[in-house]
Amino acid sequence: MKQKVVTFGEIMLRLATPGYLRFSQATEYSATFGGGEANVAVSLANYGIDAQFVTRLPKNDIGRACMMDLRKYGVGVDNILWGGDRLGIYFLETGAVSRGSKVVYDRAHSAVAEIKPGMIDWDKVLDGATFFHWTGITPAISQGAADVCLEGIRKANEKGIPVSCDLNYRKNLWKYGKTADQVMPELVAGCDVILGNEEDAEKVLGIKPEGLDVTAGHVEAQAYESVSKQIMSRFPRCKKVITTLRGSINANHNSWSGVLWDGSKLFIAPTYQITDIVDRVGGGDSFMGGLIYGLLTWPADDQKALNFAVAASCLKHTIYGDFNQVAVDEVMKLMEGDASGRVAR
């Protein structure tokens, strides 16, 4: 059966300072594109999945350049809406050692922020889809974006299409008068697969594990079993809860793993030590892209799906930009224990 995954959200122009320069030092910026759901779509397209990204872009040269970039990676763009005045922008300053990275958003009044219910023909968009994905970033942008996202979730539920959500809490985005805990539960209730990290569950759903300190450089996977159970109890539609486990030793060295709860068993992935991070932006999205691929490819093997997701996102930390530009065989190689980085020739 041909798999078709639809993702919905905002894609932005990313302007990053070169190397490890601070904003105050930079005289030029590297321009790429990125955004949570688009990043997931690119990962899936790399794995050979029919990945369709739905968004709204301004009908100008920047919007067209963005569409062309997505098409270059094999992402379906036929359901992109054209309208609005601008593409959102985010500025990135990459941290080093004890100095963390910084992001400054410039996305007010973007094309997606001004989207309204009824603009997307969800029945058409989701025709033939086998999975639908969104993130908590989208409903944080505006009431309109939240309403349209809910339309998509409800239509997917009506069609029997599994829905996944990355809770993705961004405190700097919730500016339109509502908080995450007021908006997100109604949307999350329509999800079959829920992904988050140690902050997301607490900030979005008010649920947190006991005795957790990510700054210590080690995250205890077992602490998340209770969180997963609470999420499933609150959202009975949910069949799998996944938590990414990032231990931050410093900006360049993170430990990375994940756990998956299926309602009865906790699956724990191997832990990778990522000691020389190239770019961690998009790490969670690369995990989600790997997870969706794993769940669709090995529906009876949650452990393998989880291991694929962690390995895929581990590799993303070695790649500049938001997009995880790796193939299935590269992920499988790391999964099978080859982390040597030897030249392939």
Secondary structure, 3 states (H helix, E strand, C coil): CCCEEEEECCCEEEEECCCCCCCCCCCCCEEEEECHHHHHHHHHHHCCCEEEEECEECCCHHHHHHHHHHHHCCCECCCCEECCCCCCEEEEECCECCECCEEEEECCCCCCCCCCCCCCCHHHHCCCCCEEEEECCHHHHCHHHHHHHHHHHHHHHHHCCCEEEECCCCCCCCCCCCCHHHHHHHHHCCCCEEEECCCHHHHHHCCCCCCCCHHHCCCCHHHHHHHHHHHHHHCCCCCEEEEEEEEEEECCEEEEEEEEECCCCEEECCCEEECCCCCCCCHHHHHHHHHHHHHHHCCCCHHHHHHHHHHHHHHHCCCCCCCCCCCHHHHHHHHCCCCCCCCCC
